[in-house]
């Protein structure tokens, strides 16, 4: 099972939503924030654990690289390009994750469609 880590600034809205969606799609998932006052501040062990690291914006990748570069060797870091315009588990944000994640996780398209149709994503 692929291990995914979702990172944003505060770990309050986007990254926890990504974590939840990835779990519903059958991935192991975790999330964290890069700010010192984030709900869950990123720990090096989370980076070591992850197969794929998803950041929401390019600024997150820059900060991640600056502060955690020694842990990023051979790690795949993906910028999702999701602005801080959404609430936790907002349907539009969930849809964005459904559209973006399969491209990076090699998930069967029908799995994603089945999850959306059966409405298994619940806040």
C-alpha positions in Angstrom: 0.0 0.0 0.0 1.4 3.4 -1.0 2.1 5.8 1.9 1.1 9.4 1.2 1.9 12.5 3.2 0.0 15.8 2.6 1.6 19.1 3.6 0.2 22.6 3.8 1.0 25.5 6.2 -1.3 25.0 9.1 -2.6 21.4 8.7 -6.2 22.5 9.3 -8.0 22.5 5.9 -6.2 21.2 2.8 -3.8 18.6 4.0 -6.2 16.9 6.4 -8.7 16.7 3.6 -6.1 15.2 1.3 -5.2 12.7 4.0 -8.9 11.7 4.4 -9.5 11.3 0.6 -6.3 9.3 0.1 -7.4 6.9 2.9 -10.8 6.5 1.3 -8.9 5.6 -1.9 -7.0 2.8 -0.2 -3.7 4.6 0.6 -2.0 5.0 3.9 -2.0 8.7 4.6 -0.8 11.3 7.0 -0.7 15.1 7.0 1.2 17.9 8.6 1.8 21.6 8.5 5.0 23.6 7.9 4.2 26.5 10.3 5.4 26.2 13.9 1.8 26.7 15.1 0.3 24.1 12.8 -2.2 21.6 14.2 0.4 18.9 13.5 3.9 20.2 12.8 5.8 18.2 10.3 8.2 15.7 11.8 11.2 14.1 10.0 9.8 10.6 10.7 6.7 11.5 8.6 9.0 12.3 5.7 11.0 9.1 6.1 7.7 7.1 6.3 6.1 8.5 3.1 6.5 7.1 -0.4 5.0 10.3 -2.0 4.8 13.8 -0.4 2.1 16.1 -1.7 2.4 19.8 -1.0 -0.4 22.3 -1.8 1.7 25.2 -3.3 5.2 25.8 -4.6 5.9 27.9 -1.5 5.4 24.7 0.6 7.9 22.8 -1.5 10.4 25.6 -1.1 10.0 25.7 2.7 10.0 21.9 2.8 13.3 21.7 0.9 14.9 24.5 2.9 14.0 23.0 6.3 14.0 19.3 5.7 16.4 18.7 2.7 18.4 16.0 4.5 15.3 13.9 4.8 14.1 14.3 1.2 16.7 12.2 -0.6 14.9 9.9 -3.1 11.5 11.3 -2.1 8.9 12.2 -4.6 7.5 15.6 -3.9 4.4 16.7 -5.9 3.0 20.2 -6.0 -0.8 19.9 -6.3 -1.4 23.6 -6.9 -4.3 24.0 -4.5 -4.7 27.5 -3.1 -5.8 28.2 0.4 -9.4 29.0 -0.7 -11.3 26.0 0.8 -12.7 24.8 4.1 -12.0 21.3 5.6 -13.8 18.6 3.6 -15.4 21.2 1.3 -17.0 19.3 -1.6 -15.0 21.3 -4.2 -11.8 20.5 -2.4 -12.6 16.8 -2.3 -13.3 16.9 -6.0 -9.9 18.5 -6.7 -8.2 15.7 -4.8 -10.2 13.1 -6.7 -9.1 14.7 -10.0 -5.4 15.1 -9.1 -4.5 12.1 -6.9 -5.1 9.3 -9.4 -2.5 10.8 -11.8 0.3 10.4 -9.1 -0.8 7.2 -7.4 -1.6 5.0 -10.4 -5.1 4.3 -9.1 -7.6 2.7 -11.4 -10.0 5.4 -12.7 -13.0 3.2 -11.9 -11.9 3.0 -8.2 -12.1 6.8 -8.0 -15.4 7.0 -9.8 -16.9 4.2 -7.6 -15.9 6.2 -4.5 -17.4 9.4 -5.8 -20.6 7.7 -6.9 -21.2 5.8 -3.7 -20.4 9.0 -1.8 -18.2 7.2 0.7 -16.3 10.4 1.5 -17.9 11.8 4.7 -16.5 14.7 6.8 
